[in-house]
Amino acid sequence: MKELVFLVEESQDGGYYARAVNHSVVTQGDTIAELKTMISDAVRCHFDEAEMPDLIHMHVTREETFAL
């Protein structure tokens, strides 16, 4: 595997929540910097050395609701 994609969303309680696309890797962090560290740790725990991705992509999304 060369690349792994994470979908990142802002949590309603603050911080960020990330989940990998097509893999069962999920983590969270209070800041984007902390989230990157948490993603790295989660990926290292989930994959063995032979399957470790070379690159990690973070697609950060933000949902907003407003009244007209």
C-alpha positions in Angstrom: 0.0 0.0 0.0 1.4 3.4 -0.9 -1.2 5.9 0.3 -3.9 6.0 3.0 -6.7 8.6 3.0 -8.4 9.9 6.1 -11.6 11.9 6.2 -11.3 14.5 9.0 -14.3 16.3 10.6 -14.6 18.9 13.3 -16.2 17.4 16.4 -19.2 19.2 17.9 -17.5 19.0 21.2 -14.3 20.6 19.9 -11.3 18.9 18.3 -11.2 16.7 15.3 -12.2 13.1 14.4 -10.5 11.1 11.6 -11.4 7.8 10.0 -9.5 6.0 7.2 -11.2 5.3 3.9 -11.4 1.5 3.3 -9.7 0.6 6.6 -10.8 0.4 10.2 -8.5 3.1 11.5 -10.2 5.8 13.6 -8.7 8.4 15.9 -9.2 11.9 17.3 -7.3 14.9 18.5 -7.8 18.4 20.0 -5.9 20.2 17.3 -4.8 19.3 13.7 -1.2 18.9 14.9 -2.3 16.5 17.6 -4.5 14.7 15.2 -1.5 14.1 12.8 0.4 12.5 15.7 -2.6 10.4 16.6 -3.1 9.3 13.0 0.6 8.3 12.8 0.3 6.2 16.0 -2.9 4.5 14.9 -1.5 3.7 11.4 1.7 2.2 13.0 -0.5 0.0 15.3 -2.8 -1.1 12.5 -0.4 -2.1 9.8 2.7 -4.3 9.8 5.9 -3.0 8.3 5.3 -4.6 4.9 1.9 -2.9 4.5 2.8 0.5 6.0 1.6 3.3 3.7 4.2 5.8 2.4 1.8 8.8 2.4 -1.2 9.8 4.4 -3.8 12.2 3.0 -6.1 14.2 5.3 -9.3 15.5 3.7 -10.5 18.0 6.3 -14.3 18.8 6.0 -16.4 21.3 7.9 -20.1 21.3 8.2 -22.1 24.5 8.9 -25.8 25.0 9.3 -27.4 28.4 9.0 -30.9 29.7 8.7 -32.2 31.7 5.7 
